């Protein structure tokens, strides 16, 4: 099993990450130790593009078997989400950040360092330039606080906004009732507030002001029985 870390990895974590990944690449490629060492040096060597130095990359990519990883907030250092996979094609950038596609995934999501939900899906995609995690294929997301489950064909977790965006035959069920099926839905990451994309985008756009003044109006979603505020 291989374990990788996300943004804001401590120095010792980055060292362990590089060592583990080099070992994986060694086993996959069948290279000898001398060749692996040489490749590592080539990867970290500074290159120049149009006369300007380009930041080096420690490891470019790797295909792995079963493994797990975490993504951290680059400023706070707290965990945003973790993921376990059966197979993966991953790339690795600066500070231990990993991104790419994973198969047969499960894991947990966090908010302010606290675990708020769990998930599983056929495929997971870690975004390269943001902290987004996209889940596809028979997605199930469980809210711990509200004891509710969201089902969809695709769900994107956006930790920077603390929301879930679900698409494709979306349903929600739990102690508060049943909702769906819907083509699309956006909710807070704990499934506390649910709404259609247009109503939730307005709600999110007003987020900062709402937190300061406590004046936010919760969006509504029309179900086959009644409208839930």
N, C-alpha and C positions, 0 to 999 in steps of 0.2 A: 504494500500500500504506500502511496505517496501522499504527503501532506504539504500544502502550500499556503502561504499567507498573503494577505492583500496589502493595501496602502498602509503607510505608517508602521511598517514592520520594524521592531527593534533591531539593532545591529546584529546581535547574536542570532536573531531569527533569520535575517537575510543571509548570514553565513551558512546556517544550517540548510536553508532553502537551496542555495547554490550547490552545496555539497550533495544534497539529496537528488536534485534534478540532474546534475552531472552524472550521478550514478545511474539514473534512469536512462539517460541518453546513451551512456556507455553500454548498458545491457541491451538497448534496442538496436544500436548500430553495430555491435560486435567489434568496436574499436579497441585497440590496446590502450593501456594507461598513458603511454607516451603521446599518442595521437589525441586523446581526450584533453590532456594538459595543453597541448599546442593549440587546439581549437579554442579553449578557454582564453588563452592569451590573445588570440586573434579577435575574439569577440569584444574584449575590453579595451583593445587598442583604439585610441582616439583617431577619428578620421576627419578629414577636412572636405567640406563641400563649398565650392566657390570661394576658397580661401578662408572660410569660417569653420571653427571646430564644431563637430557634431557630437552630441552626447553619446557615450558608448552604451551598448546593450550587453548585459551579462549573458543572457541566454535568449535565443529568438523564439523557439517553439519546441514542443514535444508532444508525442502521443503517449497516453498513459492508460493503465488499467484502473482498477478500483482505487479511489483516493478521496481526499477531502481538502477543503480550503476555506479561508475566511476573508472577508473584505472589511477594512477598517475605515473609519472616518479620518481623512487626511489631516484635519485640524485638531479634533478632540482625541483621536487615538482609540475611541471606543468601537467595538465591533458593530457592524451594520447588518450583516447576514453571513451565514455559513452555508456550505453546500457539500454534500457527499455524492459521488458519482460512481458508476460502474465502468465507464469508458470516457475518455476526454481527449480533445485536441486543443491544447492550450498554448498561448504565447505569453511571454514574460517581459515586462518592461522595467523601468526604474523603480527602486524602493520595494522590490518584491511583488509589484502589482501583477496579477495574472488576469487574463481575459481569453475568451474563446467559447467553444461549444462542448457541452457535457451531456452524456446519455444516462437515462434512468437516474434521476436526481431526487434528493430529498434534503431537507435542512430546516433551519430556523431563521427568523427575522427578528431584529432588535430595534428598540427605540430608546434613545438616551441610555444605552447600555443594558436595558431590561428586555428580556425575551417576551415578545408579544404574540408570536404566532409560529406555526409550523407549516410545511408544505411538502408536496411531492408532485412529480410530473415526469413525462417521458423524456423531455429535453430541457436543458437549461443553458442560457447564453449570458455570460458575464460581459458587460459592456467595457470597451477599451478606454473611452474618454470620460466616463462618469461612473457612478456607483450603482447604476441600474442593473437589475437582474431580471431577465425575461424567461418565463416558463411557458412551455408549449406542450400540448398533447395530454389530455385527461388530467388537467391541473386541479388539485384540491388544496385549498388554503384553509387552515383552522385558526380561528381567533381564540386565544386562551381566555381573555377577560370576558368576552361576550358569548363564549361557548357556541360559536356559529361556524358554519363551513361554507366556503365559496367554491363553486365548481365552474370551470370554463375551459375552452379550448386554448386560450392564451391569457396569461396574467403577467403584467410587468410591475415589479416592485420598484418604486421611486423613493428611496429613503430620504433624499434631500427635501422632498415635499411631504414625506410621510403618507404616501397614498399607494393604492393598488389600482391599476387600470386593467379591467377584464374585458375580453372579447370572445364572442362565439358561444352561443347556447349557455348563457350565464344564469346560474341559479344560486340562491343563498338560502340556507335553512339552519334553524337553531331554536333556541328557547324563545326567541321573539317572533317566530313564525316562519313562513315560506315566501320566497320572492322569485319570480321568473316564470318561464325563461325570457331572457332579454338578449338583444344583439350585443349590447355594450353597457358597461357600468363602471363608475369610478367610486372608490370608497376610501375612507381613512384606513391606514394600514392595520388598525385593530378591528375593522368592520363596525365601528361605532356609528359612523355617518355614511349613508349610501345615497347615490344619486345618479341621474342620467349624466352623460358627459358634459352637456352644455350647462346644466345647473351646477354641477360640481366644479367646473372650471371657474365659474363666477365666484363660487364659495371659496375656492383656493386663492383666487386673485385678491380676495378681501381678507385673507388669512391674518396678515400682520395687524391690520386695523382691528379685526374682530377680537384678537387676543388681548389687545390693549384696552378696548372699550367694552368687551363682552356683549356686543350687539349683533353677533352673527345670527342669521336665520338659517336653519337647517333646510337643505333642499329636500324635495319630496320625490318619491318614486311611485308611479301608479301600478298597482298589482291588479289581479283579476277579482280581488275582493274589496280592497280599500286602499286609500293612499296613506302611506306611513310617513309621518313627519321625521 
